Amino acid sequence: MPDYKKEAIALWKIIDDIDTYSDMAKNNDVLFRNLVERKQSERHTILSSDGYSLFDINGKCLDFNKGTESEFAFMTRLPKVQCT
């Protein structure tokens, strides 16, 4: 399975930036919503989805259900993602 460390770091940065926006926009829900709506769209430059499966930027489906249990133990609380 390919190493998706770069993608994980990029997605974490988006989440971290959104957390920072919550501090920046305290008491201003409109500003917070605008900042988050712009930022969250960046996820599509890292991974994409058809609503059921995840795809890398080359269109390759990320089928997490094919890994061993230990490889994907961190995914146990997430919804199952299967390639369609």
ZIRA-V487472 format. One record per residue. RES is the residue in one small letter. D_CENTER is the distance of its C-alpha to the mean C-alpha in whole Angstrom. Layout:
((RES & D_CENTER) (RES & D_CENTER))
//
This chain:
((m & 18) (p & 17) (d & 15) (y & 11) (k & 12) (k & 12) (e & 8) (a & 7) (i & 10) (a & 9) (l & 5) (w & 8) (k & 10) (i & 8) (i & 8) (d & 12) (d & 13) (i & 13) (d & 15) (t & 17) (y & 17) (s & 18) (d & 21) (m & 22) (a & 23) (k & 24) (n & 27) (n & 25) (d & 23) (v & 23) (l & 22) (f & 19) (r & 18) (n & 19) (l & 17) (v & 14) (e & 14) (r & 15) (k & 12) (q & 9) (s & 10) (e & 10) (r & 6) (h & 9) (t & 10) (i & 8) (l & 7) (s & 9) (s & 10) (d & 13) (g & 13) (y & 14) (s & 12) (l & 9) (f & 11) (d & 11) (i & 13) (n & 16) (g & 16) (k & 16) (c & 14) (l & 12) (d & 15) (f & 14) (n & 17) (k & 19) (g & 19) (t & 21) (e & 21) (s & 21) (e & 18) (f & 16) (a & 17) (f & 14) (m & 13) (t & 16) (r & 15) (l & 12) (p & 13) (k & 14) (v & 13) (q & 16) (c & 17) (t & 19))
//
